[in-house]
Each structure stands twice: as structure tokens, then as C-alpha cells.
Amino acid sequence: MTGVRSNTVDGVLRRSAGRVPERTAVIYGERAWTYAELDAAVSAAAGVLRAEGLTPGDRVASYGHNSDAYLIGFLACARAGLVHVPVNQHLVGEDLGYLITQSGSSLVLADPDLAERLPKGVRTLPLRDHDDSLLARLTTAAPLDEAGPGGQELVQLLYTSGTTALPKGAMMTHAALVHEYVSAITALELHEDDRPVHSLPLYHSAQMHVFLLPYLAVGAQNTILDAPDGDRIFDLVEAGEADSLFAPPTVWIALAGRDDFDSRDLSALRKAYYGASIMPVPVLARIQETLPGLRFFNCFGQSEIGPLATVLRPEEHEGRMDSCGRPVLFVEARVVDESGKDVPDGQPGEVVYRSPQLCEGYWDKPEETEAAFRDGWFRSGDLVVRDAEGYLTVVDRVKDVINSGGVLVASRQVEDVLYTHPAVAETAVVGLPDERWIEAVTAVVVPRGEVTEDELIAYARERLAGFKAPKRVVLADSLPRNASGKILKRELRDSLA
């Protein structure tokens, strides 16, 4: 019965291949795959991995750029019962070695230009651009032909972004991710007639699990790009080959700031998805003025929940631009205090989740798992406020709250004030060790014009209580971010301290 009823990640593709075999599934560069061809390629790639001596449950790391080969490698691991470990292609040195070692990966699927960065002695198989690559061996490989894994088996270790500590591998089962796909399809209105572009890194859970896999589940045509290339995106939209795009606000800001934004015919773009941070109201207003038919969705969550937890739909933006929306189909949320008791609406607390989308815990980290899963709920680490209608607004990460002279300050509130200054393009507020204040409120600002530290401190003091205003402002060229666009405040604290 288990095999008959199992619901797996690779099964999502298999069902679409049975339903729309001749429809184009994926386009990457000059290559295009129908659903039938992509499904066959996944079975062949699963056969290649098994021929390498891998057995169900083995971990296989993937260290590559965006490509069709990257997608096939992930789905092949799923079909072969292997546990896929996506690795940020920008990692090097100790950070890279940590993920490979901590996950216990037996093999690394690597793009040839990245393989030389891997620790010595690590076993590798090229993903593409090599005579012995996974992609090159598909035509001669014997496809895997056996009962696949069950829905409760692990399929991926999704490592957290490590904004506050060493990354932890969230253990995702097939069933958890499939539940998340259904949540994404319903909350984000994903449809088989959409033409999505996937330009953010596929090693990151947002692009892979909120968009690419759910879109394969509904049978849409998907275009994979190497990166968020504005020229290429605009060309695809004008050619009628793209009408849906996911990107963090930083990318939307860049697209809206292009000289040709108003002159290009982008009317075919219908759905705009963003996450990781709030979309600045002026940017949203400019985009909507130029493209009145474009509908914006705000996506929020974290790796441990697949990663989609809440969505703010287009019709819900009015009057609540700072909200991340309400829980999606398979997610139940509460807002609690430190003891786990519900807080009244309008008061900040930690959002906790209960959901079939949640991970099984952290790989080889029992203490961290026990701390995160308490009383039947997952502690997210996000400080939020819920209103009477159930909409959540993120106040801060619990660990980013600043202790200024014994009074807690939400860095998000200080950032919101600084963002209203016309010379502030981006900002991040952190607490730095201070003999007098315990932690000194410190703002790192990327300016868009001429401005001084004293001007910004005075501006904040006029709009905030004195203890909340920055004690120091640091002007910078950029802010460190992870793949999803989240600012790495731990790096800022370490560098400034």
C-alpha cells in the first residue's frame, strides 16, 4: 500500500508528464525539454547516480549554477531515494567544507568551474559542460526502474541561511515539500497557462520550492535564467514568453530604476512575487503606475517550513503594505510570548507554526531540534504582530531585538523611519556591544545622495524616542545578503564590532 499511496517530489513531475507529455516543461538557454523528455531524463539521471554506488538515504550535495542540469540532478536524487543537499555556489573555504562535512555527503554534483573550490578528496560528478557529466550520460544511462521512496522519507537537507549562527540542515521529507507545493499553488494562483521566469538561485528553497516545482506540478512552461538579468527578462516579457516573476525587492527596485522601464512594452507581465523584505511603497507605486495590470504577492516564510508560510495577496496590499499576509493552506500559526502563551492582537510575540510542511528537525543537531520544536509547535524566531483580521506584520527576528540600556528596541522600527529619508537607499540596524548602553543602536546606511551621519541621527531623533534613535550611523556601499535577499545582520555585527 505504501508505494501505491506515496506522494513524492519526483512524482509531481511524473504526473505532469502523464497528463501533458508534449508540453514544454523547461527552457534553459538553447535547450528545451517537454514534460515527457524531462521525466525520462530524471529516470536516466537516477540510474546514473545509482550506478555510482549510491544507495537510498545517502546524501548528495549539489554545487552548481542555475541550469536544467541542476533541476534534473535534484529530481534524480528524489527518484533514487537519495537526500539532496543544495549548496550556495558562492560558498568557499571553511563555509563550503562545513556543509559538505556536516551533511555527510557521499558525492557532490558540481559545475566544473566550481569543482576546484571543493575540499580535497571530495568525490564529485560534473553536472554539465563535461564529457562525463550527469547531463552527458543521460543518453546512454539505463533508467532507474524500481519502486521509489515513500512520502515520509527524507528528500532534502535545506540549510538555513545562517544569519545568526552556523547553518542547520532542515530535514525535509517528500510529503512536507508536496504539501508546500499545494500551498504555493493555491495562495499564489499558479496556473498551467502562466509563463514564469526563474532567475534566482535554484539552490535556495524559495525559487525551487515556492515556484519551479509547483509550476511543474501544474504543467506550466518554465524558463530558467542564470541570474536576474534585466535585459533578458524584459526581452522575454516583450516576446510573450514570460508573464510571471519572483524576485526580492532589491531586484524589483533595480528593474523599476532602469532607464528603459517606461519605454519597454512590459504589459504582458501579470504576476509579481516578492519576499525577504518589504517592498518600498514608492517603488511599488511607480511599477503599478507603469504596469497597472501587474498584481503583487508578498511571500514570507523560512527554510524549515518549505519555505512558504504566509502570503499577502494583491487585493490585500491596500492599507497594510508592511504586512506579510496570512497563513497559507497547510500552515497554522500562533503568536506567543517567551513562555508559549498567546499574546493579544496588536502586541508583539514570536510566531510559531504547526504544519505538515515542517521539517523533521535539524540534521545531526538534536539540541537545536529540541529547542525549536516545543509543545507541538515550531518556534520560528520571528517577532510579529497580528491584527484582528489575522494579518501578520514582522517586527524583527527575535535575536535581532536590541537591548538599549535595558529597554528592548526593534531594529525594524528604526529601519522604517530611516527609509523615509530621501537620501537612504537601504539600511540595516543592529546592536553593537556598548559599556553604557549594553547594546548601542547602530544603523548601516547605503545612501542614494549626499547625507551625513549627523543628519540621519538628527532625523531619527525627531521621529523616535531618544533611546531608539541610532547612536551611530555607518555609510556603506552595500549590505551583505543571502540568496533570498535577506540582510545578513550577523556579518554586519561581526564586522562592525
C-alpha positions in Angstrom: 0.0 0.0 0.0 2.8 2.4 0.8 4.1 2.6 -2.7 0.6 2.9 -4.1 -0.2 5.9 -1.9 3.2 7.6 -1.7 3.4 11.2 -2.7 6.9 12.2 -3.7 8.7 15.2 -5.2 9.6 13.4 -8.4 6.1 12.1 -8.6 4.9 15.7 -9.1 6.8 15.6 -12.4 5.7 12.1 -13.3 2.1 13.1 -13.1 2.5 16.2 -15.2 4.4 14.1 -17.8 1.5 11.7 -17.9 -1.0 14.5 -18.3 0.7 16.9 -20.7 3.7 14.9 -22.1 4.3 17.1 -25.2 4.0 20.4 -23.5 7.3 22.3 -23.0 8.3 22.0 -19.3 11.7 23.8 -19.1 13.7 26.1 -21.3 17.3 26.8 -20.4 19.5 28.6 -23.0 19.2 26.8 -26.3 17.8 23.6 -24.7 14.1 22.9 -24.2 12.5 19.8 -22.5 9.0 18.6 -22.9 7.4 17.0 -19.8 7.9 13.6 -21.2 11.6 14.3 -22.0 12.3 15.8 -18.6 10.7 12.9 -16.8 12.7 10.4 -18.9 15.9 12.4 -18.2 15.2 12.3 -14.4 14.9 8.5 -14.5 18.1 8.2 -16.6 19.9 10.5 -14.1 18.7 8.5 -11.2 20.2 5.4 -12.9 23.5 7.3 -13.3 23.5 8.1 -9.5 22.8 4.5 -8.6 25.5 3.3 -10.9 27.9 5.4 -8.9 27.2 3.1 -6.0 24.9 5.4 -4.1 22.1 3.8 -2.1 18.8 5.2 -0.7 19.4 7.6 2.2 22.9 8.7 1.0 23.4 12.5 0.9 24.3 14.1 -2.4 25.4 17.7 -2.4 24.7 20.0 -5.4 27.2 22.8 -6.0 26.2 24.5 -9.3 24.8 27.5 -11.1 21.2 27.7 -12.3 20.6 25.3 -15.2 18.4 22.5 -16.4 21.1 20.1 -15.2 20.7 21.4 -11.7 17.0 20.7 -11.7 17.5 17.2 -13.2 20.1 16.4 -10.6 17.7 17.3 -7.8 14.8 15.4 -9.2 17.0 12.4 -9.9 18.1 12.3 -6.3 14.5 12.3 -5.3 13.6 9.5 -7.6 16.6 7.4 -6.5 15.8 7.8 -2.8 18.8 10.0 -2.1 18.9 13.1 0.1 19.8 16.2 -1.9 21.9 18.9 -0.3 21.8 22.2 -2.2 24.9 24.4 -1.6 25.2 28.1 -2.2 27.5 28.4 -5.3 29.2 31.4 -3.7 30.5 29.5 -0.7 34.2 28.8 -0.4 36.7 27.6 2.1 35.5 26.7 5.6 31.8 27.6 4.9 31.8 25.2 1.9 33.6 22.5 3.7 31.3 22.7 6.7 28.2 21.9 4.6 29.8 19.0 2.8 31.1 17.5 6.0 28.2 18.2 8.3 25.7 16.7 5.8 27.9 13.7 5.3 27.6 14.0 1.6 28.9 10.9 -0.3 29.1 12.8 -3.7 29.0 16.3 -4.9 27.3 17.2 -8.2 29.4 20.2 -9.3 29.7 22.5 -12.2 33.2 22.2 -13.5 34.1 25.8 -12.9 33.2 25.4 -9.2 34.7 21.9 -8.5 38.2 23.2 -7.8 36.8 25.1 -4.7 35.7 21.8 -3.1 37.8 20.3 -0.3 40.5 17.9 -1.4 39.4 14.3 -1.5 35.7 15.0 -2.0 34.1 12.8 -4.6 32.5 14.7 -7.5 30.4 14.2 -10.6 30.2 17.1 -13.1 26.6 18.4 -13.6 27.3 19.6 -17.2 29.9 21.0 -19.6 32.0 17.8 -19.4 32.2 14.6 -21.3 31.5 12.5 -18.2 28.8 14.9 -16.7 25.4 13.9 -15.5 23.8 15.6 -18.4 26.1 14.0 -21.0 25.4 10.5 -19.6 21.7 10.7 -19.9 21.6 9.3 -23.5 23.4 6.1 -22.6 22.3 5.5 -19.0 19.9 2.7 -18.0 16.9 4.5 -16.4 16.1 3.6 -12.9 13.1 1.2 -12.9 12.1 0.4 -9.3 9.7 1.4 -6.7 10.6 4.9 -5.5 10.9 6.3 -2.0 7.9 6.8 0.3 6.4 10.2 1.2 7.8 10.2 4.7 11.4 9.6 3.6 13.9 12.5 3.5 14.5 14.1 0.2 16.5 17.2 1.0 18.5 19.0 3.7 17.7 22.7 3.4 20.4 24.5 5.2 19.3 27.7 7.0 20.9 30.9 5.8 23.0 31.2 9.0 22.1 34.9 9.7 22.7 34.4 13.4 24.7 31.1 13.7 26.2 28.2 11.8 23.7 26.9 9.2 21.5 24.0 10.3 20.2 21.4 7.8 16.4 21.3 8.0 15.4 17.7 7.2 12.6 17.8 4.6 10.5 14.8 3.6 8.8 14.3 0.3 5.4 14.7 1.9 6.4 18.0 3.6 7.5 19.6 0.3 4.5 18.3 -1.7 2.2 19.8 0.9 4.1 23.1 0.5 3.7 22.9 -3.3 -0.1 22.7 -2.9 0.0 25.7 -0.5 2.0 27.7 -3.0 -0.3 26.8 -6.0 -3.4 27.9 -4.1 -2.0 31.0 -2.4 -0.1 32.3 -5.4 -2.6 31.4 -8.1 -0.1 29.4 -10.1 -1.7 28.1 -13.3 -0.7 25.9 -16.2 -1.0 28.8 -18.7 1.5 31.0 -16.8 4.9 31.6 -18.3 7.2 32.0 -15.2 10.8 33.1 -15.3 13.1 31.5 -12.6 16.2 33.7 -12.2 17.1 33.5 -8.5 19.4 30.7 -7.4 17.8 27.2 -7.5 19.8 26.1 -4.5 17.6 28.4 -2.5 14.3 27.0 -1.3 12.2 30.0 -2.4 12.9 29.7 -6.2 12.9 25.9 -6.2 10.1 25.0 -3.9 7.7 28.0 -4.0 7.9 28.5 -7.8 9.7 26.0 -10.0 8.4 22.7 -8.6 4.9 23.9 -8.0 4.8 25.3 -11.6 6.0 21.9 -12.8 3.1 20.3 -10.8 0.5 22.4 -12.7 2.2 21.8 -16.1 3.4 25.3 -16.9 6.2 26.3 -19.3 9.3 27.4 -17.2 12.3 29.4 -18.3 15.4 29.2 -16.1 17.9 32.0 -16.3 21.4 32.1 -14.9 20.7 35.3 -12.9 18.1 38.2 -12.7 19.3 39.7 -16.0 17.0 42.7 -16.6 17.7 42.7 -20.4 16.8 39.1 -20.7 13.7 39.4 -18.5 12.4 42.3 -20.5 13.1 40.6 -23.8 11.1 37.5 -22.6 8.2 39.6 -21.5 8.0 41.6 -24.7 8.2 38.3 -26.7 5.3 36.9 -24.8 7.5 34.2 -23.2 7.2 35.5 -19.6 4.4 36.8 -17.5 5.3 35.8 -14.0 8.4 36.7 -12.0 9.7 36.2 -8.4 12.4 38.5 -7.1 13.3 40.2 -3.8 12.5 43.9 -3.5 16.2 44.8 -4.3 15.7 43.2 -7.8 12.3 44.9 -8.4 13.9 48.2 -7.3 16.7 47.7 -9.9 14.2 46.8 -12.7 12.0 49.8 -11.9 15.0 52.0 -11.9 16.2 51.1 -15.4 16.2 53.8 -18.0 14.1 51.7 -20.3 11.5 50.6 -17.7 8.9 53.1 -19.0 9.7 52.6 -22.7 9.6 48.8 -23.0 6.3 47.0 -23.6 6.0 45.0 -20.4 2.2 44.8 -20.4 2.4 41.0 -20.7 3.8 40.8 -17.1 0.8 39.8 -14.9 2.1 38.4 -11.7 4.9 39.8 -9.5 6.1 37.9 -6.4 8.5 39.2 -3.8 9.8 38.3 -0.4 12.7 38.6 2.1 11.8 42.2 2.9 9.1 44.9 2.5 8.6 46.4 -0.9 9.2 50.2 -0.6 5.9 52.0 -1.3 7.3 54.5 -3.8 8.8 51.6 -5.8 5.5 49.7 -5.8 3.6 52.9 -6.8 5.9 53.5 -9.7 5.7 50.0 -11.0 1.9 49.9 -10.7 1.6 53.3 -12.4 3.6 51.9 -15.4 2.0 48.5 -15.3 -1.5 48.8 -13.8 -2.4 45.2 -14.6 0.5 43.8 -12.6 -0.5 42.0 -9.4 1.9 41.8 -6.5 2.1 38.9 -3.9 4.3 39.1 -0.8 5.7 35.8 0.2 7.1 35.0 3.7 8.5 32.0 5.5 11.7 30.1 6.2 13.6 27.0 5.2 12.1 24.9 7.9 8.6 25.2 6.5 9.4 24.5 2.9 9.7 27.7 2.9 6.2 29.4 2.3 4.3 30.2 5.5 2.2 33.3 4.7 1.1 35.3 1.7 -0.2 38.9 1.3 -2.3 38.8 -1.9 -2.7 41.6 -4.4 -6.1 42.8 -3.1 -4.8 42.8 0.5 -2.0 45.3 0.0 -4.1 48.4 0.4 -3.6 49.8 3.9 -1.3 47.0 5.0 1.8 47.3 2.8 4.1 46.3 5.8 2.2 43.0 6.3 3.4 39.6 5.2 -0.2 38.4 5.0 -2.0 35.4 6.5 -1.0 31.7 6.7 -1.3 29.6 3.6 -3.4 26.4 3.2 -1.4 23.9 5.2 0.0 26.3 7.8 -1.4 27.1 11.3 0.2 30.0 13.1 0.0 31.5 16.6 1.7 34.5 18.2 3.2 33.7 21.6 5.3 35.1 24.4 8.5 33.5 25.8 6.5 31.0 27.9 4.5 29.9 24.8 1.3 31.7 25.8 -0.8 33.5 23.2 -0.4 37.3 23.2 -3.3 39.6 22.4 -3.7 41.0 18.9 -1.6 44.2 18.4 1.2 43.0 20.8 4.5 41.6 19.5 5.3 38.0 20.0 7.1 35.1 18.3 5.1 33.4 15.5 5.0 29.6 15.9 3.8 27.1 13.4 2.1 23.7 13.1 2.1 22.2 9.6 2.7 19.1 7.5 5.1 21.3 5.6 7.5 21.5 8.5 10.9 19.7 8.6 11.6 16.7 10.8 14.2 18.6 12.7 17.9 19.6 12.1 20.3 17.1 10.7 22.6 15.7 13.5 21.6 18.6 15.8 19.3 17.1 18.5 19.7 20.0 20.9 18.8 22.6 18.3 15.8 20.4 17.2 14.5 20.1 20.7 14.8 23.9 21.3 12.9 24.7 18.0 10.1 22.2 18.5 8.3 22.8 21.7 4.8 21.9 22.9 3.8 20.7 19.5 4.8 23.9 17.7 7.8 25.1 15.8 9.5 28.2 17.2 10.2 30.4 14.1 12.4 33.0 15.8 10.4 35.8 14.0 8.8 38.5 16.1 5.5 39.6 14.7 2.3 41.4 15.4 -1.1 40.0 14.4 -4.1 42.2 13.8 -7.8 41.4 14.5 -8.2 40.0 10.9 -5.3 37.6 11.3 -2.7 39.5 9.2 0.9 39.2 10.4 3.5 42.0 10.4 7.1 41.1 11.0 8.6 43.3 13.7 12.1 41.6 13.8 14.0 38.4 14.3 13.9 37.6 18.0 17.7 37.6 18.0 17.9 41.0 16.3 16.0 42.9 19.0 18.4 45.4 20.6 18.8 45.8 24.3 19.5 49.5 24.7 20.1 50.5 28.3 17.8 47.7 29.4 14.9 48.6 27.1 14.2 46.4 24.0 14.3 48.1 20.6 13.0 46.5 17.4 15.5 47.2 14.7 12.8 47.1 12.2 11.1 50.2 13.6 14.3 52.2 13.4 14.8 51.0 9.8 11.3 52.0 8.8 12.0 55.6 10.0 15.3 55.8 8.2 13.7 54.5 5.0 11.5 57.6 4.9 14.6 59.8 4.4 15.1 60.7 0.7 18.8 60.0 0.8 18.5 56.5 2.2 18.5 53.7 -0.4 18.9 50.8 2.0 19.5 50.4 5.7 20.0 47.7 8.4 20.0 48.4 12.1 22.0 46.3 14.6 23.0 46.4 18.2 26.7 46.6 19.0 28.3 46.0 22.4 28.5 49.2 24.5 29.7 49.8 28.0 27.0 52.3 28.8 24.0 51.1 26.7 24.7 47.3 26.8 24.0 47.5 23.0 24.2 50.7 21.0 21.6 51.1 18.2 23.8 51.3 15.1 22.5 51.9 11.6 24.3 50.9 8.4 23.0 53.0 5.5 23.5 52.7 1.7 22.9 56.3 0.6 21.4 57.4 -2.7 22.6 61.0 -2.3 24.6 63.3 -0.2 23.9 62.8 3.5 25.9 62.8 6.7 25.8 60.6 9.8 24.7 63.6 12.0 21.9 64.4 9.6 20.5 60.9 9.8 20.8 60.7 13.6 19.0 64.0 13.9 16.3 62.9 11.5 15.7 59.7 13.5 15.6 61.6 16.8 12.8 63.8 15.6 10.7 60.7 14.9 11.7 58.2 17.6 12.2 58.2 21.3 15.7 59.0 22.2 16.7 55.5 23.3 15.6 54.1 19.9 17.5 56.6 17.7 20.8 55.4 16.3 23.9 56.2 18.4 25.9 55.8 15.3 25.4 55.7 11.5 27.8 53.9 9.2 27.6 54.8 5.5 28.3 51.8 3.2 28.3 50.9 -0.5 26.2 47.8 0.0 24.7 45.4 2.6 25.6 41.7 2.9 22.7 39.4 1.8 22.0 35.8 1.4 20.5 34.2 -1.7 16.9 35.2 -0.8 17.8 38.8 -0.4 17.8 38.8 3.4 20.3 41.0 5.0 23.0 39.2 7.0 23.0 41.1 10.2 25.4 38.7 11.9 28.0 39.7 9.3 27.4 43.4 10.0 27.7 42.9 13.7 30.9 40.9 13.4 32.5 43.4 11.0 31.5 46.5 13.0 32.2 45.1 16.4 
